[in-house]
Amino acid sequence: MLSRAVADGAATERVRAEDVRTEDGAAGSAARGARVRAGLRRGRAWFRSFRRTRPFWGGVWLVAGGWTVLKFSLAPMQLVVSTGFDGIAGYLLGGGMILSGLVPLAAPQQRYTFGIIGAVLAVVSLVASNLGGFLLGMVLGVLGGSMMVGWGPKRPARRERRSAAGAGSGEAA
């Protein structure tokens, strides 16, 4: 009888210990979930500020157009070498378009230069490389290049400009 009571007591202690571990595990899991959500919020905020301070969508479209031109001109290297410029034009134009789309993401002040270069390469790909990726790559490249040239830093809202102008004139008086 005594051994049964000791065994029941030990079993009860094990159940209580498992309950405590489960509660700690749930609390740990909730804390881990909160850390993950906070990290995702920080990552999203960083990406949003990155995207708004660069010609992001122009670069994306220009890279997509370059990839399309490159993809439709892929051929075995032996064929590319034997055909000369006609074979290598797709590689040069597609690679140039991709490069023109990526450089302004790293250096936004170069957006005019690389936007124009990317758009010109896209138009040239119409003649030199499988109708510019069967027109799709050319259209995406021209769209991306023009978006890149047209992009400008975000101006402050009208309300903020008025308050800044009002504060500036009040200080001068």
PyRosetta script that sets phi, psi and omega in degrees:
from pyrosetta import init, pose_from_sequence

init()
pose = pose_from_sequence("MLSRAVADGAATERVRAEDVRTEDGAAGSAARGARVRAGLRRGRAWFRSFRRTRPFWGGVWLVAGGWTVLKFSLAPMQLVVSTGFDGIAGYLLGGGMILSGLVPLAAPQQRYTFGIIGAVLAVVSLVASNLGGFLLGMVLGVLGGSMMVGWGPKRPARRERRSAAGAGSGEAA")
pose.set_psi(1, -41.0)
pose.set_omega(1, -179.4)
pose.set_phi(2, -66.0)
pose.set_psi(2, -40.1)
pose.set_omega(2, -179.5)
pose.set_phi(3, -67.2)
pose.set_psi(3, -32.5)
pose.set_omega(3, 177.3)
pose.set_phi(4, -68.1)
pose.set_psi(4, -40.0)
pose.set_omega(4, 178.7)
pose.set_phi(5, -65.0)
pose.set_psi(5, -39.7)
pose.set_omega(5, 178.8)
pose.set_phi(6, -66.2)
pose.set_psi(6, -41.5)
pose.set_omega(6, 179.6)
pose.set_phi(7, -65.1)
pose.set_psi(7, -42.4)
pose.set_omega(7, 178.0)
pose.set_phi(8, -63.9)
pose.set_psi(8, -38.6)
pose.set_omega(8, 178.0)
pose.set_phi(9, -64.9)
pose.set_psi(9, -41.2)
pose.set_omega(9, 179.0)
pose.set_phi(10, -66.2)
pose.set_psi(10, -39.1)
pose.set_omega(10, 179.2)
pose.set_phi(11, -65.8)
pose.set_psi(11, -40.2)
pose.set_omega(11, 178.4)
pose.set_phi(12, -62.9)
pose.set_psi(12, -41.7)
pose.set_omega(12, 178.4)
pose.set_phi(13, -63.8)
pose.set_psi(13, -39.5)
pose.set_omega(13, 178.6)
pose.set_phi(14, -64.0)
pose.set_psi(14, -41.5)
pose.set_omega(14, 179.3)
pose.set_phi(15, -63.9)
pose.set_psi(15, -42.7)
pose.set_omega(15, 179.0)
pose.set_phi(16, -64.1)
pose.set_psi(16, -41.2)
pose.set_omega(16, 179.2)
pose.set_phi(17, -64.2)
pose.set_psi(17, -39.1)
pose.set_omega(17, 178.0)
pose.set_phi(18, -66.3)
pose.set_psi(18, -38.3)
pose.set_omega(18, 177.6)
pose.set_phi(19, -62.2)
pose.set_psi(19, -42.5)
pose.set_omega(19, 179.3)
pose.set_phi(20, -64.2)
pose.set_psi(20, -44.1)
pose.set_omega(20, 178.6)
pose.set_phi(21, -62.7)
pose.set_psi(21, -39.1)
pose.set_omega(21, 179.7)
pose.set_phi(22, -64.8)
pose.set_psi(22, -43.4)
pose.set_omega(22, 178.8)
pose.set_phi(23, -64.5)
pose.set_psi(23, -42.7)
pose.set_omega(23, 177.5)
pose.set_phi(24, -63.8)
pose.set_psi(24, -39.5)
pose.set_omega(24, 178.6)
pose.set_phi(25, -64.3)
pose.set_psi(25, -40.1)
pose.set_omega(25, 178.6)
pose.set_phi(26, -66.4)
pose.set_psi(26, -41.9)
pose.set_omega(26, 178.3)
pose.set_phi(27, -66.3)
pose.set_psi(27, -40.2)
pose.set_omega(27, 177.8)
pose.set_phi(28, -65.3)
pose.set_psi(28, -38.7)
pose.set_omega(28, 179.2)
pose.set_phi(29, -66.9)
pose.set_psi(29, -40.4)
pose.set_omega(29, 178.4)
pose.set_phi(30, -65.0)
pose.set_psi(30, -41.2)
pose.set_omega(30, 178.8)
pose.set_phi(31, -66.4)
pose.set_psi(31, -39.4)
pose.set_omega(31, 178.3)
pose.set_phi(32, -65.3)
pose.set_psi(32, -40.8)
pose.set_omega(32, 177.4)
pose.set_phi(33, -63.3)
pose.set_psi(33, -39.1)
pose.set_omega(33, 178.1)
pose.set_phi(34, -65.6)
pose.set_psi(34, -39.1)
pose.set_omega(34, 178.0)
pose.set_phi(35, -65.3)
pose.set_psi(35, -39.8)
pose.set_omega(35, 179.8)
pose.set_phi(36, -65.1)
pose.set_psi(36, -44.9)
pose.set_omega(36, 179.2)
pose.set_phi(37, -63.3)
pose.set_psi(37, -39.9)
pose.set_omega(37, 177.9)
pose.set_phi(38, -64.9)
pose.set_psi(38, -39.9)
pose.set_omega(38, 177.0)
pose.set_phi(39, -64.7)
pose.set_psi(39, -40.2)
pose.set_omega(39, 177.7)
pose.set_phi(40, -65.2)
pose.set_psi(40, -39.2)
pose.set_omega(40, 177.3)
pose.set_phi(41, -63.2)
pose.set_psi(41, -42.8)
pose.set_omega(41, 177.8)
pose.set_phi(42, -63.3)
pose.set_psi(42, -42.6)
pose.set_omega(42, 178.5)
pose.set_phi(43, -63.7)
pose.set_psi(43, -41.2)
pose.set_omega(43, 178.3)
pose.set_phi(44, -66.2)
pose.set_psi(44, -40.3)
pose.set_omega(44, 177.7)
pose.set_phi(45, -64.9)
pose.set_psi(45, -40.2)
pose.set_omega(45, 177.9)
pose.set_phi(46, -63.3)
pose.set_psi(46, -45.8)
pose.set_omega(46, -178.9)
pose.set_phi(47, -64.2)
pose.set_psi(47, -38.8)
pose.set_omega(47, 178.8)
pose.set_phi(48, -63.0)
pose.set_psi(48, -44.1)
pose.set_omega(48, 179.0)
pose.set_phi(49, -69.3)
pose.set_psi(49, -34.8)
pose.set_omega(49, 175.7)
pose.set_phi(50, -62.7)
pose.set_psi(50, -46.4)
pose.set_omega(50, -177.3)
pose.set_phi(51, -65.8)
pose.set_psi(51, -36.1)
pose.set_omega(51, -177.0)
pose.set_phi(52, -80.6)
pose.set_psi(52, -14.9)
pose.set_omega(52, -178.7)
pose.set_phi(53, -103.7)
pose.set_psi(53, 10.3)
pose.set_omega(53, -179.3)
pose.set_phi(54, -143.1)
pose.set_psi(54, 158.9)
pose.set_omega(54, 176.5)
pose.set_phi(55, -76.1)
pose.set_psi(55, 66.1)
pose.set_omega(55, -169.0)
pose.set_phi(56, -62.7)
pose.set_psi(56, -54.0)
pose.set_omega(56, -174.1)
pose.set_phi(57, -69.2)
pose.set_psi(57, -34.0)
pose.set_omega(57, 173.7)
pose.set_phi(58, -61.3)
pose.set_psi(58, -42.9)
pose.set_omega(58, 177.8)
pose.set_phi(59, -64.3)
pose.set_psi(59, -40.1)
pose.set_omega(59, -180.0)
pose.set_phi(60, -63.4)
pose.set_psi(60, -46.2)
pose.set_omega(60, -179.1)
pose.set_phi(61, -66.8)
pose.set_psi(61, -37.8)
pose.set_omega(61, 179.1)
pose.set_phi(62, -67.2)
pose.set_psi(62, -41.0)
pose.set_omega(62, 176.4)
pose.set_phi(63, -64.7)
pose.set_psi(63, -40.9)
pose.set_omega(63, 178.4)
pose.set_phi(64, -63.7)
pose.set_psi(64, -40.4)
pose.set_omega(64, 177.1)
pose.set_phi(65, -65.4)
pose.set_psi(65, -42.5)
pose.set_omega(65, 177.7)
pose.set_phi(66, -63.3)
pose.set_psi(66, -40.5)
pose.set_omega(66, 178.2)
pose.set_phi(67, -64.0)
pose.set_psi(67, -38.8)
pose.set_omega(67, 179.5)
pose.set_phi(68, -65.1)
pose.set_psi(68, -45.3)
pose.set_omega(68, 177.9)
pose.set_phi(69, -61.5)
pose.set_psi(69, -43.7)
pose.set_omega(69, -180.0)
pose.set_phi(70, -64.2)
pose.set_psi(70, -42.4)
pose.set_omega(70, -177.4)
pose.set_phi(71, -64.7)
pose.set_psi(71, -41.0)
pose.set_omega(71, -177.8)
pose.set_phi(72, -78.5)
pose.set_psi(72, -7.8)
pose.set_omega(72, 178.0)
pose.set_phi(73, -110.6)
pose.set_psi(73, 9.9)
pose.set_omega(73, 177.5)
pose.set_phi(74, -67.7)
pose.set_psi(74, 131.9)
pose.set_omega(74, 178.6)
pose.set_phi(75, -149.2)
pose.set_psi(75, 163.2)
pose.set_omega(75, 175.8)
pose.set_phi(76, -58.7)
pose.set_psi(76, 142.1)
pose.set_omega(76, -174.6)
pose.set_phi(77, -59.6)
pose.set_psi(77, -32.2)
pose.set_omega(77, 179.3)
pose.set_phi(78, -63.8)
pose.set_psi(78, -39.7)
pose.set_omega(78, 177.8)
pose.set_phi(79, -68.9)
pose.set_psi(79, -40.1)
pose.set_omega(79, 179.7)
pose.set_phi(80, -61.5)
pose.set_psi(80, -44.3)
pose.set_omega(80, -178.9)
pose.set_phi(81, -67.6)
pose.set_psi(81, -38.6)
pose.set_omega(81, -177.4)
pose.set_phi(82, -73.0)
pose.set_psi(82, -28.8)
pose.set_omega(82, -178.9)
pose.set_phi(83, -86.3)
pose.set_psi(83, -12.5)
pose.set_omega(83, 176.3)
pose.set_phi(84, 78.3)
pose.set_psi(84, -137.5)
pose.set_omega(84, -175.0)
pose.set_phi(85, -62.2)
pose.set_psi(85, -36.4)
pose.set_omega(85, 180.0)
pose.set_phi(86, -59.9)
pose.set_psi(86, -34.4)
pose.set_omega(86, -179.7)
pose.set_phi(87, -78.6)
pose.set_psi(87, -34.4)
pose.set_omega(87, -175.2)
pose.set_phi(88, -91.6)
pose.set_psi(88, -10.5)
pose.set_omega(88, -177.8)
pose.set_phi(89, -60.5)
pose.set_psi(89, -40.4)
pose.set_omega(89, 179.2)
pose.set_phi(90, -62.6)
pose.set_psi(90, -39.3)
pose.set_omega(90, 178.3)
pose.set_phi(91, -66.7)
pose.set_psi(91, -44.7)
pose.set_omega(91, -178.4)
pose.set_phi(92, -67.1)
pose.set_psi(92, -45.9)
pose.set_omega(92, -177.7)
pose.set_phi(93, -69.7)
pose.set_psi(93, -45.4)
pose.set_omega(93, 178.8)
pose.set_phi(94, -63.7)
pose.set_psi(94, -44.0)
pose.set_omega(94, 177.9)
pose.set_phi(95, -64.8)
pose.set_psi(95, -38.6)
pose.set_omega(95, 177.2)
pose.set_phi(96, -65.1)
pose.set_psi(96, -38.5)
pose.set_omega(96, 177.4)
pose.set_phi(97, -66.4)
pose.set_psi(97, -41.5)
pose.set_omega(97, 178.2)
pose.set_phi(98, -62.9)
pose.set_psi(98, -44.6)
pose.set_omega(98, 178.6)
pose.set_phi(99, -63.2)
pose.set_psi(99, -40.8)
pose.set_omega(99, 178.9)
pose.set_phi(100, -65.9)
pose.set_psi(100, -25.5)
pose.set_omega(100, 177.1)
pose.set_phi(101, -83.2)
pose.set_psi(101, -27.7)
pose.set_omega(101, -176.7)
pose.set_phi(102, -87.9)
pose.set_psi(102, -33.6)
pose.set_omega(102, -175.8)
pose.set_phi(103, -60.6)
pose.set_psi(103, -45.5)
pose.set_omega(103, 179.7)
pose.set_phi(104, -65.8)
pose.set_psi(104, -18.7)
pose.set_omega(104, 175.2)
pose.set_phi(105, -70.3)
pose.set_psi(105, -30.3)
pose.set_omega(105, 177.7)
pose.set_phi(106, -88.0)
pose.set_psi(106, -33.7)
pose.set_omega(106, -178.1)
pose.set_phi(107, -132.9)
pose.set_psi(107, 84.9)
pose.set_omega(107, -175.0)
pose.set_phi(108, -60.4)
pose.set_psi(108, -22.5)
pose.set_omega(108, -179.9)
pose.set_phi(109, -69.1)
pose.set_psi(109, -12.3)
pose.set_omega(109, 178.9)
pose.set_phi(110, -95.7)
pose.set_psi(110, 16.3)
pose.set_omega(110, -173.4)
pose.set_phi(111, -65.2)
pose.set_psi(111, -36.8)
pose.set_omega(111, 179.7)
pose.set_phi(112, -64.2)
pose.set_psi(112, -51.2)
pose.set_omega(112, -176.8)
pose.set_phi(113, -59.3)
pose.set_psi(113, -51.8)
pose.set_omega(113, -174.9)
pose.set_phi(114, -78.0)
pose.set_psi(114, -24.3)
pose.set_omega(114, 173.3)
pose.set_phi(115, -66.0)
pose.set_psi(115, -43.8)
pose.set_omega(115, 178.5)
pose.set_phi(116, -68.0)
pose.set_psi(116, -44.3)
pose.set_omega(116, 178.5)
pose.set_phi(117, -60.0)
pose.set_psi(117, -44.0)
pose.set_omega(117, 179.8)
pose.set_phi(118, -63.3)
pose.set_psi(118, -42.0)
pose.set_omega(118, 179.3)
pose.set_phi(119, -66.2)
pose.set_psi(119, -40.4)
pose.set_omega(119, 178.3)
pose.set_phi(120, -65.1)
pose.set_psi(120, -43.3)
pose.set_omega(120, 177.3)
pose.set_phi(121, -61.3)
pose.set_psi(121, -37.0)
pose.set_omega(121, 178.7)
pose.set_phi(122, -64.8)
pose.set_psi(122, -42.8)
pose.set_omega(122, 179.6)
pose.set_phi(123, -67.5)
pose.set_psi(123, -40.6)
pose.set_omega(123, 178.4)
pose.set_phi(124, -63.8)
pose.set_psi(124, -31.6)
pose.set_omega(124, -179.4)
pose.set_phi(125, -65.2)
pose.set_psi(125, -20.6)
pose.set_omega(125, 176.8)
pose.set_phi(126, -61.0)
pose.set_psi(126, -41.0)
pose.set_omega(126, -177.4)
pose.set_phi(127, -87.5)
pose.set_psi(127, -40.2)
pose.set_omega(127, -168.6)
pose.set_phi(128, -92.3)
pose.set_psi(128, -16.3)
pose.set_omega(128, -171.8)
pose.set_phi(129, -143.4)
pose.set_psi(129, 89.8)
pose.set_omega(129, 171.8)
pose.set_phi(130, 46.9)
pose.set_psi(130, 51.1)
pose.set_omega(130, -179.1)
pose.set_phi(131, 54.4)
pose.set_psi(131, 39.1)
pose.set_omega(131, 177.9)
pose.set_phi(132, 63.5)
pose.set_psi(132, 46.6)
pose.set_omega(132, -176.8)
pose.set_phi(133, 68.0)
pose.set_psi(133, 42.7)
pose.set_omega(133, -177.1)
pose.set_phi(134, 54.0)
pose.set_psi(134, 49.0)
pose.set_omega(134, 177.5)
pose.set_phi(135, 69.5)
pose.set_psi(135, -26.6)
pose.set_omega(135, -177.8)
pose.set_phi(136, -65.4)
pose.set_psi(136, -47.5)
pose.set_omega(136, 179.8)
pose.set_phi(137, -63.9)
pose.set_psi(137, -38.6)
pose.set_omega(137, 178.8)
pose.set_phi(138, -65.7)
pose.set_psi(138, -45.6)
pose.set_omega(138, -179.3)
pose.set_phi(139, -63.4)
pose.set_psi(139, -44.3)
pose.set_omega(139, 178.3)
pose.set_phi(140, -63.5)
pose.set_psi(140, -39.5)
pose.set_omega(140, 179.6)
pose.set_phi(141, -66.5)
pose.set_psi(141, -43.7)
pose.set_omega(141, 178.6)
pose.set_phi(142, -66.2)
pose.set_psi(142, -41.2)
pose.set_omega(142, 177.3)
pose.set_phi(143, -60.7)
pose.set_psi(143, -47.9)
pose.set_omega(143, -180.0)
pose.set_phi(144, -64.8)
pose.set_psi(144, -42.3)
pose.set_omega(144, 178.9)
pose.set_phi(145, -63.5)
pose.set_psi(145, -41.8)
pose.set_omega(145, 179.6)
pose.set_phi(146, -70.5)
pose.set_psi(146, -35.0)
pose.set_omega(146, 175.7)
pose.set_phi(147, -65.8)
pose.set_psi(147, -35.6)
pose.set_omega(147, 179.8)
pose.set_phi(148, -67.7)
pose.set_psi(148, -42.5)
pose.set_omega(148, 179.1)
pose.set_phi(149, -67.5)
pose.set_psi(149, -37.9)
pose.set_omega(149, -177.4)
pose.set_phi(150, -79.5)
pose.set_psi(150, -10.9)
pose.set_omega(150, -177.3)
pose.set_phi(151, -71.6)
pose.set_psi(151, 143.1)
pose.set_omega(151, 174.4)
pose.set_phi(152, -143.4)
pose.set_psi(152, 157.7)
pose.set_omega(152, 178.7)
pose.set_phi(153, -59.7)
pose.set_psi(153, 148.0)
pose.set_omega(153, -178.3)
pose.set_phi(154, -67.1)
pose.set_psi(154, 127.8)
pose.set_omega(154, 178.2)
pose.set_phi(155, -83.1)
pose.set_psi(155, 154.3)
pose.set_omega(155, 177.5)
pose.set_phi(156, -66.2)
pose.set_psi(156, 155.2)
pose.set_omega(156, 179.8)
pose.set_phi(157, -62.5)
pose.set_psi(157, 156.0)
pose.set_omega(157, -176.6)
pose.set_phi(158, -58.2)
pose.set_psi(158, -40.3)
pose.set_omega(158, -179.2)
pose.set_phi(159, -61.6)
pose.set_psi(159, -42.0)
pose.set_omega(159, 179.9)
pose.set_phi(160, -67.1)
pose.set_psi(160, -35.7)
pose.set_omega(160, 179.4)
pose.set_phi(161, -67.7)
pose.set_psi(161, -39.8)
pose.set_omega(161, 178.9)
pose.set_phi(162, -64.0)
pose.set_psi(162, -45.0)
pose.set_omega(162, -178.4)
pose.set_phi(163, -66.1)
pose.set_psi(163, -35.5)
pose.set_omega(163, 177.5)
pose.set_phi(164, -68.6)
pose.set_psi(164, -38.2)
pose.set_omega(164, 178.4)
pose.set_phi(165, -69.4)
pose.set_psi(165, -39.1)
pose.set_omega(165, 178.9)
pose.set_phi(166, -66.5)
pose.set_psi(166, -39.5)
pose.set_omega(166, 179.6)
pose.set_phi(167, -68.9)
pose.set_psi(167, -35.3)
pose.set_omega(167, -179.5)
pose.set_phi(168, -69.0)
pose.set_psi(168, -39.4)
pose.set_omega(168, -179.1)
pose.set_phi(169, -75.0)
pose.set_psi(169, -30.1)
pose.set_omega(169, 179.3)
pose.set_phi(170, -69.4)
pose.set_psi(170, -33.7)
pose.set_omega(170, -179.8)
pose.set_phi(171, -73.8)
pose.set_psi(171, -30.7)
pose.set_omega(171, -177.7)
pose.set_phi(172, -73.6)
pose.set_psi(172, -26.9)
pose.set_omega(172, -176.6)
pose.set_phi(173, -76.2)
pose.dump_pdb("model.pdb")
